[in-house]
Amino acid sequence: MQAEDTRYLKRQYKGRSLDVHPTEKALVVHYEVEATILGEKGDPMLGERKECQKIIRLKSLNFNTDIASLARKVVEECRLISPSRLPEVEQLLFYLQNRKKPAENKEKKQIKPRDLNPFEGIELDEEANINSIDEYVEFLYEEIPEKIRGATLILHLARNPDNLEELLQNETALVALARVLREDWKQSVDLATTIIYVFFCFSSFSQFHGLITHYKIGALCMNIIEHELKRYDLWQDELQKKAAADILSNLKKDYEKALKKYHGLLAKQEQLLRVALYLLLNLSEDTRTELKMRNKNIVHLLVKTLDRDGEELLVLVVSFLKKLSIFLENKNDMAETDTVEKLAKLVPCEHEDLLNVTLRLLLNLSFDTILRSKMVQVGLLPKLTSLLGDEAQRQIAMCILYHISMDDRFKSMFAYTDCIPQVMKMLFDCGEERIDAELISFCINLAANKRNAQIMCEGNGLKMLMKRALKLKDPLMMKMIRNISQHDGASKNLFIDYVGDLAAQIGQKEEEEFVIECLGTLSNLTIPDLDWELVLKEYNLVPYLKDHLKPGCAEDDLILEVVIMIGTVSMDDSCAIMLAKSGIIPALIELLNAQQEDDEFVCQIVYVFYQMVFHQATRDVIIKETQAPAYLIDLMHDKNAEIRKVCDNTLDIIAEYDVEWGKKIQSEKFRWHNSQWLEMVENREMDEAEPFMYGDDGEPFLQNGDILERPDLFYSADGIIPADGAISPEFFTDYQNGDLLGPQGFHSSSLTEAYGQTGVTPARPTTAYGFRPDEQFYYGYTASR
């Protein structure tokens, strides 16, 4: 169509639908534009239609806004909305006024094109037109200034999502942009930034990721980032040399000039790094693409970028690292670098978003034991503690501190900060409301340290904890109290006032978890001044303890706590007699048979026997009326070292007071220590070539009775023991001097076990033996993406 054939262009706007903006306080007006070219006579010659939308932002809309007046104002000022649609506008405004704000989740904040601030050179006097795209592509074949102009005009089009589909169809434009970026990115930072920005606009939508991958823009961006970081190091070195030279010459002009130039280059470079990293972050939505980035050392590039000062760039870098940190391989890459050390410099900081995302990254890394140690080494513990007073960062900081508190090496360090007073205040401020799992879990771990427990009990601390736990029947709070009760010293003595309250919970039909913690707390109270007999009688606990020893009567955790409780009260002579008369010992043996595969059950039951053999009355019951000693002999060689230890101590006491059992115990110890020699002697076939293995009657030794009853098989100091079985007095003397070797070269120490001293009664322990280690409460977190 020739220009002289046309007369004028006619446009018609037709309003279509109205809707509310999904996230902002705004109305979205959908309308249609119909453009018609008319001839000289007014006849339509060429026409085109396009659907568009207009966003009407309502910044002043709040709960006090007059909806009717605002609706009239919107209709008056927007010609696309017909006055007849006023009621519909009012309805939509009313919805916006009462719509709840979405929960702020900074972690899931999506990066959008508008988050990137325009940089110098992006604004042009002319307005970009989609119909002129071919003209803009032509600029890409000119010199650098024209290339920048053409790329900038295309960028103006790409920033409007409505144009992306049409740009996608223009393969010539995309090929030209990719080629110019690949060939000329070193020539101009502005050119590289502008072209990457164009592809970044596409990367904001998942359906266009294939396009970016096709032109290998991601790999090119990584090369550009790596190059720019090296340039940054060179600039730093050059600036330091300038500073040193100016100091020597007492002239500051050269340095100031270089510094001004440096800041200008730095600003442009940060824009380039931001847009390139944003693009890569969007592409990493696909885990396969993320793996390719990892293979190209994306983690090391990001960690190196943490040395920069630009807060917006740091927010992006830390966000990227946080996303990567949920995969083990990436976490290991971060562990190999100085990631934690560099992040520690950002805590705390005034930029709220940067601080928040840094803490979330540290939380993900804190699942690793080595990285937790690094956090403590670089001084993050007091910094994180100080953030407990910041309501916006409190929960994340507490989760990191909780992970640190899981390690026994670092529990004591909390006592030298103001952490414990803060968390105690948080506990008491909860009143009767449910305590956050993170807070109470953290407190449970802290209470496992003696010094921490003492601080918790200062003032009315223990009183307030007991009051809340007993009133609300809170098992987690009681678990914290139980950890406090396990430490010897002043804090344990404070529990004397609460023994009755704890014992009263056991006979009642309380929740099993709560009863377990109450029992565990009582079991820890090995206090000399505590009258356990009075407690057992007043609260009628003996029937409860006996009934809960039956296998299967309750959960194993509760039964185990009952056994531990019996071990504690058995330290008292009168309590041990009371329990023995009630028939608890046979019940324990039955439980031992049922739980013989559970080392903890076995150890605690054997410990009860150990406590009871100290008392004459219960010792006689165990030795003469039960088969407990036989079970102890069987367990004497258990694979568990703790079980062996308590069995040996118990059997030593039994052997001292009962001759018959003493012989059996000595014989078993001899068999165990000399098992290899005995097996060889008893199982070796008699060979005629070895006449020394036969007696004077021509019969082999093994047919003359039990091998252990043959004294002629043992050696005296002068040789074979005489036939009458008498042992020379020098035997034990040489034995104890360590000069004697047993049969087949075995050292005499093994025979000393069998024929030497029976052992001195072990010192009575002040605390129950075999208690489980300091309990820790594990509360699970999943790494946040």
C-alpha positions in Angstrom: 0.0 0.0 0.0 1.4 3.3 -1.0 1.5 6.3 1.3 -0.7 8.4 -1.0 -3.5 5.8 -0.8 -4.0 6.3 2.9 -5.9 9.1 4.5 -5.6 8.4 8.3 -5.4 5.8 11.0 -8.4 5.0 13.2 -8.2 3.3 16.6 -11.0 1.9 18.6 -10.8 0.8 22.3 -13.2 -1.8 23.6 -13.3 -2.6 27.3 -13.7 -6.3 28.1 -13.3 -7.8 31.5 -12.3 -6.4 35.0 -10.3 -8.3 37.6 -8.2 -7.7 40.7 -4.4 -8.0 40.6 -3.3 -11.3 42.2 -0.7 -9.7 44.6 -1.0 -5.9 44.5 -3.8 -3.5 45.5 -4.8 -2.9 41.9 -7.5 -3.5 39.3 -6.7 -5.1 36.0 -8.6 -3.8 33.0 -8.6 -6.1 29.9 -9.4 -4.3 26.7 -9.1 -4.7 22.9 -7.4 -2.2 20.5 -8.6 -2.3 16.9 -6.4 -0.2 14.5 -7.8 0.5 11.0 -6.2 2.3 8.2 -8.7 4.3 6.1 -8.5 5.4 2.5 -9.2 8.8 1.0 -12.9 8.1 0.9 -12.9 6.8 4.5 -13.1 3.2 3.5 -11.2 0.7 5.7 -8.2 -0.6 3.9 -6.2 -2.5 6.5 -7.1 -3.5 10.1 -5.5 -5.3 13.1 -6.7 -6.2 16.6 -4.7 -6.7 19.7 -5.7 -7.6 23.3 -4.1 -5.5 26.0 -4.4 -4.8 29.7 -4.1 -1.8 31.9 -3.3 -1.9 35.6 -4.9 0.7 37.9 -2.9 0.8 41.1 -4.7 1.9 44.3 -2.0 2.9 46.7 -4.4 4.8 48.9 -6.8 1.9 49.4 -7.0 0.9 53.1 -9.6 -0.2 55.7 -10.9 3.4 56.1 -11.3 4.1 52.4 -14.8 5.1 51.1 -15.3 2.4 48.5 -18.2 4.2 46.7 -16.2 7.5 46.2 -13.1 5.6 45.1 -15.1 3.5 42.6 -16.6 6.7 41.0 -13.2 8.2 40.7 -11.8 5.1 39.0 -14.6 5.1 36.5 -14.3 8.8 35.8 -10.6 8.7 35.2 -10.4 5.4 33.2 -12.3 5.7 29.9 -11.9 1.9 29.3 -14.5 1.3 32.1 -18.1 2.0 31.2 -20.1 4.0 33.9 -22.6 1.1 33.8 -20.0 -1.1 35.4 -19.7 1.0 38.6 -21.3 -1.6 40.8 -18.8 -4.2 39.6 -15.9 -1.8 40.3 -17.3 -1.3 43.9 -17.5 -5.0 44.4 -13.9 -5.6 43.3 -12.6 -2.7 45.4 -14.5 -4.1 48.5 -12.8 -7.5 47.8 -9.3 -5.8 47.6 -10.0 -3.8 50.8 -10.8 -7.0 52.8 -8.3 -9.4 51.2 -5.8 -10.7 53.6 -2.2 -10.0 52.9 -0.3 -13.2 51.9 2.1 -14.4 54.6 5.4 -12.8 54.2 7.8 -15.5 53.1 11.0 -13.8 52.1 12.6 -17.2 51.4 10.2 -17.8 48.5 10.4 -14.3 47.1 10.5 -14.7 43.4 13.0 -12.6 41.4 11.3 -10.7 38.6 12.5 -8.4 35.9 11.4 -5.3 37.7 13.6 -6.2 40.6 16.6 -5.1 38.5 17.1 -1.4 38.6 17.8 0.2 35.2 21.4 1.0 34.7 23.0 3.9 32.8 22.4 3.8 29.1 19.2 1.7 29.2 16.9 4.7 28.8 16.4 6.2 25.3 14.6 9.2 24.0 12.7 7.2 21.4 10.0 4.7 22.2 10.5 1.1 21.1 8.0 -0.4 18.7 7.5 -4.1 18.1 6.9 -3.4 14.5 10.4 -2.0 14.1 12.2 -5.0 15.4 13.9 -5.7 12.1 15.4 -2.2 12.1 16.7 -2.7 15.6 18.4 -6.0 14.5 20.2 -4.1 11.8 21.9 -2.0 14.5 23.5 -5.2 15.8 25.6 -5.4 12.7 27.1 -1.9 13.2 29.8 -0.5 15.6 29.6 -0.9 19.4 27.5 2.3 20.0 24.9 1.3 17.5 24.9 -2.3 18.8 24.2 -0.9 22.3 21.4 1.2 20.9 19.8 -1.7 19.0 20.1 -4.1 22.0 18.6 -1.4 24.3 15.6 -1.0 22.0 15.0 -4.7 21.9 15.4 -4.8 25.7 12.6 -2.2 26.0 10.4 -4.5 24.1 11.4 -7.6 26.1 10.6 -6.0 29.4 6.9 -6.1 28.4 5.9 -9.8 28.8 3.3 -9.4 26.1 6.1 -9.0 23.5 8.1 -12.1 24.5 6.0 -14.5 22.4 6.5 -12.3 19.3 10.2 -11.9 20.0 10.4 -15.7 20.3 9.2 -16.1 16.7 11.9 -13.7 15.4 14.8 -16.1 15.2 16.9 -13.6 13.3 16.8 -11.2 16.3 17.7 -13.9 18.9 20.5 -15.3 16.8 22.0 -11.8 16.3 21.8 -11.1 20.0 23.5 -14.3 20.9 26.2 -13.8 18.3 27.0 -10.3 19.5 27.1 -11.3 23.1 29.5 -14.2 22.3 31.8 -12.1 20.2 31.7 -8.6 21.8 31.0 -9.0 25.5 34.6 -8.1 26.4 34.4 -4.9 24.3 31.6 -3.2 26.3 30.2 -3.9 29.7 27.0 -2.0 28.8 26.5 -4.1 25.7 27.0 -7.4 27.6 24.7 -6.3 30.4 21.9 -5.2 28.0 21.9 -8.4 25.9 22.0 -10.6 29.0 19.1 -8.5 30.4 17.1 -9.4 27.2 17.6 -13.1 27.8 17.0 -12.6 31.5 13.5 -11.4 30.6 12.9 -14.7 28.9 14.4 -16.7 31.9 11.7 -15.3 34.1 9.3 -17.8 32.5 9.9 -21.5 32.6 8.6 -22.1 29.1 11.4 -20.0 27.6 14.3 -21.8 29.4 14.7 -24.1 26.4 15.4 -21.1 24.2 18.2 -19.9 26.5 19.7 -23.3 26.7 19.6 -23.6 22.9 21.7 -20.5 22.5 24.1 -21.6 25.3 23.6 -18.3 27.2 23.9 -19.9 30.6 27.4 -21.3 29.9 28.4 -17.9 28.4 27.2 -16.1 31.5 29.4 -18.3 33.7 32.4 -17.5 31.6 31.6 -13.8 31.8 31.2 -14.0 35.6 34.5 -15.8 36.0 36.3 -13.2 33.8 34.8 -10.2 35.7 35.8 -11.6 39.1 39.4 -11.9 37.8 39.2 -8.3 36.6 37.9 -7.3 40.0 41.0 -8.8 41.6 43.3 -6.9 39.2 41.5 -3.7 40.0 42.0 -4.3 43.7 45.7 -4.9 43.2 46.2 -1.9 41.0 44.4 0.3 43.4 46.6 -0.9 46.3 49.7 -0.1 44.2 48.4 3.4 43.5 47.7 3.9 47.2 51.2 2.7 48.2 52.8 4.9 45.5 50.9 8.0 46.6 51.9 7.5 50.2 55.6 7.4 49.2 55.3 10.5 47.0 52.9 12.4 49.3 50.6 13.0 46.4 46.9 12.0 46.5 45.7 13.2 43.1 46.6 10.0 41.2 45.1 7.8 43.9 41.9 9.8 44.0 41.6 9.7 40.3 42.1 6.0 40.2 39.6 5.5 43.0 37.0 7.5 41.2 37.5 5.4 38.1 37.4 2.2 40.1 34.0 3.1 41.6 32.6 3.8 38.2 33.9 0.5 36.8 32.6 -1.3 39.9 29.1 0.0 39.6 28.8 -1.2 35.9 30.4 -4.5 36.8 27.9 -5.2 39.6 25.0 -4.5 37.2 26.5 -7.1 34.8 27.1 -9.7 37.6 23.6 -9.2 39.0 21.8 -9.7 35.7 24.0 -12.7 34.8 23.5 -14.3 38.2 19.8 -13.7 38.1 19.5 -15.4 34.8 21.5 -18.4 36.1 19.3 -18.6 39.2 16.2 -18.7 37.1 17.7 -21.5 34.9 18.7 -23.5 38.0 15.0 -24.3 38.5 15.8 -27.4 36.5 18.0 -29.7 38.6 19.8 -31.0 35.5 20.9 -27.5 34.6 21.9 -26.9 38.2 24.1 -29.9 38.0 25.9 -28.6 34.9 26.5 -25.3 36.8 27.9 -27.2 39.7 30.3 -29.0 37.4 31.5 -25.6 36.2 32.3 -24.5 39.8 29.3 -22.2 40.3 29.6 -22.6 44.1 33.2 -21.3 44.1 32.3 -18.3 41.9 29.4 -17.4 44.2 31.5 -17.7 47.3 34.2 -15.5 45.8 31.5 -12.9 45.0 30.7 -12.7 48.7 33.8 -10.4 49.0 31.8 -7.7 47.3 30.2 -4.8 49.2 27.0 -4.2 47.2 24.1 -5.3 49.3 21.7 -6.0 46.4 24.4 -8.2 44.7 25.0 -10.0 48.0 21.3 -10.7 48.5 21.3 -12.4 45.1 24.5 -14.4 45.7 23.4 -15.6 49.2 20.0 -16.5 47.8 21.6 -18.6 45.1 23.9 -20.3 47.6 20.9 -21.1 49.8 19.1 -22.7 46.9 22.2 -24.8 46.1 22.9 -25.8 49.7 20.1 -28.3 49.9 22.1 -30.7 47.8 24.9 -32.6 49.5 27.5 -32.1 46.7 27.0 -28.3 46.7 27.1 -28.3 50.5 30.4 -30.1 50.4 31.7 -27.5 47.9 30.8 -24.8 50.3 32.6 -26.7 53.1 35.8 -26.7 51.1 35.7 -22.9 50.7 35.5 -20.1 53.3 31.8 -19.8 53.0 31.0 -19.7 56.7 33.8 -17.3 57.4 32.5 -14.9 54.8 28.9 -15.3 55.9 29.9 -14.5 59.5 30.9 -11.0 58.3 27.3 -10.4 57.2 25.8 -11.2 60.6 24.4 -8.9 61.8 23.9 -6.2 59.1 21.4 -3.4 58.6 20.0 -4.8 55.4 17.1 -6.9 56.6 16.6 -9.0 53.5 20.4 -9.8 53.4 20.4 -10.7 57.1 17.4 -13.0 56.7 18.7 -14.9 53.7 22.2 -15.2 55.2 20.7 -16.8 58.4 18.6 -19.2 56.2 21.8 -20.3 54.4 23.6 -20.8 57.7 20.7 -22.9 58.9 21.0 -25.2 55.9 24.7 -25.5 56.5 24.3 -26.1 60.2 23.1 -29.6 59.6 26.8 -30.5 58.9 28.9 -31.1 62.0 32.1 -29.7 60.6 30.4 -26.5 59.4 28.7 -26.1 62.8 32.2 -26.2 64.4 33.3 -23.5 61.9 30.4 -21.3 62.9 31.5 -21.5 66.5 35.2 -20.9 65.6 34.4 -17.7 63.6 32.5 -16.2 66.5 28.9 -16.7 65.3 27.6 -17.9 68.7 27.4 -14.5 70.4 26.2 -12.9 67.2 23.3 -15.3 66.9 22.5 -15.0 70.5 22.1 -11.2 70.1 19.6 -11.8 67.3 17.2 -13.6 69.7 16.0 -10.1 70.6 15.1 -9.4 67.0 11.6 -10.7 66.4 12.0 -10.8 62.7 15.2 -13.0 62.9 14.5 -14.8 66.2 13.2 -18.1 64.9 15.9 -18.7 62.3 18.7 -17.7 64.8 17.2 -20.1 67.4 17.1 -23.0 65.0 20.9 -22.5 64.2 21.7 -22.2 67.9 19.7 -25.4 68.5 21.8 -27.3 66.0 25.0 -25.9 67.7 23.6 -27.0 71.1 23.4 -30.6 69.9 27.2 -30.9 70.2 28.4 -31.5 73.7 31.6 -29.5 73.0 29.7 -26.3 72.6 27.0 -26.6 75.3 29.2 -24.9 77.9 29.8 -21.9 75.7 26.2 -20.8 76.0 26.8 -20.1 79.7 29.2 -17.2 78.8 26.5 -15.4 76.7 23.2 -13.9 77.6 21.4 -16.7 75.8 20.0 -18.6 78.8 18.3 -15.6 80.5 16.8 -14.7 77.1 15.3 -18.2 76.4 14.1 -18.5 80.0 12.2 -15.2 79.6 10.7 -16.5 76.4 9.5 -19.6 78.2 7.9 -17.7 81.0 6.3 -15.2 78.5 4.5 -18.0 76.9 2.2 -18.3 79.9 -0.2 -21.2 79.3 0.2 -21.1 75.6 1.9 -23.8 73.7 5.7 -23.3 73.5 7.3 -23.3 70.1 9.0 -26.6 69.4 12.2 -24.8 68.5 12.4 -23.0 71.8 11.7 -25.9 74.1 14.0 -28.2 72.1 16.8 -25.7 72.4 16.2 -25.4 76.2 16.3 -29.2 76.6 19.7 -29.4 75.0 21.0 -26.5 77.0 19.9 -28.1 80.3 22.1 -31.1 79.6 25.1 -29.0 80.7 25.8 -28.5 84.4 26.6 -24.8 84.3 23.7 -24.0 82.0 21.4 -25.9 84.4 22.7 -23.9 87.4 21.9 -20.6 85.5 18.4 -21.9 84.7 17.7 -22.6 88.4 18.9 -19.2 89.6 16.2 -17.1 91.4 12.9 -18.8 91.0 13.8 -20.5 87.7 13.3 -24.1 88.8 10.1 -23.2 90.7 8.6 -21.5 87.6 9.5 -24.5 85.4 8.0 -27.0 87.8 4.9 -25.0 88.2 4.3 -24.8 84.5 5.2 -28.4 83.8 2.9 -29.8 86.5 0.0 -27.5 85.7 0.0 -28.1 81.9 1.3 -31.7 82.1 3.9 -30.7 79.5 6.2 -33.7 78.7 8.8 -31.5 76.9 9.0 -29.1 79.8 9.4 -32.0 82.1 12.2 -33.4 79.9 14.0 -30.2 80.3 13.6 -30.4 84.1 14.8 -34.0 84.0 18.0 -32.9 82.3 18.5 -30.3 85.0 18.1 -33.0 87.7 20.9 -35.2 86.4 23.7 -32.8 87.5 25.2 -33.2 91.0 25.5 -30.1 93.2 23.2 -27.3 94.3 20.8 -27.7 91.4 20.0 -31.3 92.3 19.4 -30.5 96.0 16.7 -28.0 95.0 14.6 -30.9 93.8 14.0 -32.1 97.4 11.0 -29.7 97.6 9.4 -31.3 94.5 9.8 -35.0 95.2 6.3 -35.3 96.4 4.8 -33.4 93.4 6.7 -35.7 91.0 5.8 -38.9 92.9 2.1 -37.9 92.8 2.1 -37.9 89.0 3.2 -41.5 88.8 0.2 -43.2 90.3 -2.3 -41.1 88.3 -3.6 -41.9 84.9 -1.4 -39.3 83.2 -0.1 -39.4 79.6 2.6 -41.9 79.3 5.2 -39.5 78.0 4.7 -37.2 81.0 5.0 -40.1 83.4 8.2 -41.3 81.8 9.8 -37.9 82.3 8.6 -37.7 85.9 10.0 -41.1 86.6 13.3 -40.2 84.9 13.5 -37.1 87.0 13.0 -39.0 90.3 15.5 -41.6 89.2 18.2 -38.9 88.9 17.7 -37.7 92.5 20.5 -39.7 94.2 20.4 -37.4 97.2 21.7 -38.8 100.6 19.1 -36.9 102.7 16.2 -38.1 100.6 14.0 -40.7 102.5 13.0 -43.0 99.7 11.2 -45.4 102.0 8.8 -42.7 103.1 8.2 -41.6 99.4 7.4 -45.2 98.4 5.0 -45.8 101.2 3.3 -42.4 101.1 2.5 -42.6 97.4 2.1 -46.4 97.3 4.7 -46.7 94.5 5.8 -50.3 95.1 2.7 -51.9 93.5 3.0 -49.6 90.5 6.7 -50.4 90.0 6.1 -54.1 90.2 3.0 -54.1 87.9 5.0 -52.2 85.3 7.8 -54.7 85.1 5.7 -57.2 83.3 6.8 -57.5 79.6 4.2 -55.9 77.3 2.3 -54.2 80.1 3.4 -50.8 78.7 5.7 -49.2 76.2 9.3 -50.2 76.6 10.4 -46.6 77.4 8.1 -46.6 80.5 9.2 -50.1 81.6 12.9 -49.0 81.3 12.3 -45.9 83.4 10.7 -48.2 86.1 13.8 -50.4 86.2 16.0 -47.3 86.5 13.8 -46.0 89.3 14.1 -49.3 91.1 17.9 -49.1 90.8 17.9 -45.7 92.4 15.7 -46.5 95.4 17.6 -49.8 95.9 20.5 -47.8 97.2 18.5 -47.4 100.4 18.7 -50.5 102.6 15.1 -50.4 103.8 13.8 -49.7 100.3 15.8 -52.7 98.9 14.2 -55.0 101.5 10.7 -53.7 100.8 11.2 -54.3 97.1 12.6 -57.8 97.6 9.7 -58.8 99.8 7.2 -57.6 97.2 8.6 -60.1 94.6 10.3 -57.6 92.4 13.5 -59.7 91.9 11.7 -62.6 90.1 9.9 -60.0 88.0 13.2 -58.5 87.0 14.6 -61.9 86.0 11.5 -62.5 83.9 11.9 -59.1 82.3 15.6 -59.9 81.7 14.6 -63.0 79.8 12.2 -61.1 77.7 14.5 -58.2 76.9 17.8 -60.1 76.7 18.5 -58.6 73.2 18.2 -55.0 74.5 21.5 -53.9 76.0 20.1 -51.0 77.9 17.4 -53.1 79.6 20.0 -55.7 80.5 22.5 -53.2 81.9 19.9 -51.5 84.0 18.5 -54.8 85.4 22.0 -56.0 86.3 22.6 -52.7 88.0 19.6 -53.3 90.2 21.1 -56.6 91.2 24.4 -54.8 91.9 22.7 -52.4 94.2 20.8 -55.1 96.0 23.8 -57.3 96.8 25.1 -54.5 99.0 22.4 -55.3 101.5 22.4 -58.5 103.6 18.7 -59.2 103.3 18.4 -58.7 99.6 21.8 -60.4 99.0 20.5 -63.6 100.6 17.4 -63.5 98.5 19.3 -63.0 95.2 21.9 -65.7 96.0 19.8 -68.4 97.7 16.3 -67.9 96.2 16.9 -66.9 92.6 19.1 -67.8 89.7 20.3 -64.3 89.3 24.0 -65.2 89.8 23.7 -67.8 87.0 22.4 -65.1 84.7 25.2 -62.8 85.7 27.8 -65.5 84.9 26.3 -65.8 81.5 26.4 -62.1 81.0 30.0 -61.8 82.3 31.3 -62.1 78.7 28.7 -60.0 77.0 29.9 -58.0 74.0 28.7 -54.8 75.7 31.6 -53.4 77.9 29.2 -51.6 80.3 27.3 -54.9 81.0 30.5 -56.8 81.5 31.8 -54.2 84.0 28.7 -54.1 86.2 28.5 -58.0 86.0 32.1 -58.3 87.2 31.5 -56.0 90.1 28.3 -57.8 91.2 29.9 -61.2 90.9 32.9 -60.1 92.9 30.6 -59.2 95.8 28.6 -62.5 95.5 31.8 -64.5 95.4 33.0 -62.8 98.6 29.9 -63.7 100.6 29.1 -67.2 99.1 31.7 -69.9 98.9 29.8 -72.2 96.5 29.1 -69.4 94.0 32.6 -68.2 94.5 34.0 -71.4 93.2 31.7 -71.4 90.2 32.6 -67.8 89.4 36.3 -68.5 89.7 36.0 -71.6 87.5 34.1 -69.6 84.8 36.7 -66.8 84.9 39.4 -69.4 84.5 37.7 -71.1 81.6 37.1 -67.8 79.9 40.7 -66.5 80.2 42.2 -69.8 79.2 39.6 -70.9 76.7 42.0 -71.4 73.9 44.3 -73.6 75.9 41.4 -75.7 77.3 39.9 -76.1 73.9 43.2 -77.4 72.6 43.7 -79.8 75.5 40.1 -81.2 75.5 39.7 -81.5 71.7 43.2 -82.6 70.6 43.3 -86.2 69.5 45.9 -88.3 71.4 48.7 -89.2 69.1 50.9 -92.2 69.9 53.9 -90.1 68.8 53.2 -87.9 71.9 53.5 -90.3 74.8 53.7 -87.4 77.3 49.9 -87.0 76.9 49.3 -90.4 78.5 49.3 -91.3 82.2 51.1 -94.1 83.9 48.1 -96.4 83.4 48.3 -96.0 79.7 45.1 -94.0 79.5 44.9 -90.5 78.1 44.5 -87.6 80.5 41.2 -86.6 79.1 39.6 -89.9 80.3 40.5 -89.3 83.9 37.8 -86.8 84.7 37.2 -83.0 84.4 40.2 -81.2 83.1 39.9 -78.5 85.7 40.1 -81.2 88.5 43.5 -82.5 87.3 46.1 -80.7 89.4 48.9 -82.5 87.6 48.1 -80.4 84.5 49.2 -77.2 86.3 52.7 -76.0 86.8 54.4 -75.1 90.1 57.4 -73.0 90.5 59.6 -76.1 90.2 57.7 -77.9 87.5 54.6 -80.3 87.5 52.5 -80.1 90.7 52.9 -83.3 92.7 50.2 -86.1 92.3 48.7 -85.4 95.7 47.6 -82.1 94.4 49.5 -80.0 97.0 50.5 -76.6 95.7 53.8 -75.2 96.9 53.6 -71.9 98.9 55.9 -70.4 96.4 53.3 -70.8 93.7 51.3 -67.7 94.6 54.4 -65.7 95.4 55.8 -66.3 91.9 52.4 -65.7 90.5 52.0 -62.3 92.0 55.5 -61.3 90.9 54.5 -62.0 87.3 57.3 -64.5 86.8 55.1 -67.4 85.9 53.7 -68.5 82.5 50.6 -70.6 82.4 50.1 -73.6 80.1 51.0 -73.2 76.5 52.7 -69.9 77.2 49.6 -68.1 78.6 50.6 -65.4 81.1 49.9 -66.1 84.7 47.5 -63.1 85.0 44.7 -65.3 83.6 45.3 -67.9 86.4 45.3 -65.1 89.0 41.7 -64.5 88.1 40.9 -68.1 89.0 43.1 -68.7 92.0 44.1 -65.3 93.2 42.2 -62.9 95.4 38.5 -62.9 95.1 38.4 -59.1 94.8 37.7 -56.2 97.1 34.2 -55.1 97.4 33.9 -52.1 95.0 33.2 -48.7 96.5 29.5 -47.8 96.6 28.7 -45.3 93.9 27.1 -42.0 94.8 25.0 -42.0 91.6 23.1 -44.7 89.8 25.3 -46.8 87.5 24.5 -47.2 83.9 22.4 -44.1 83.5 22.1 -43.1 79.9 24.2 -40.2 78.7 23.0 -36.6 78.9 19.7 -36.7 77.0 19.4 -34.6 74.0 16.2 -33.7 72.3 16.3 -33.9 68.5 13.8 -31.8 66.6 13.9 -32.2 62.9 14.2 -29.5 60.3 14.3 -29.9 56.5 16.6 -27.7 54.6 14.7 -24.8 53.1 15.0 -24.3 49.4 
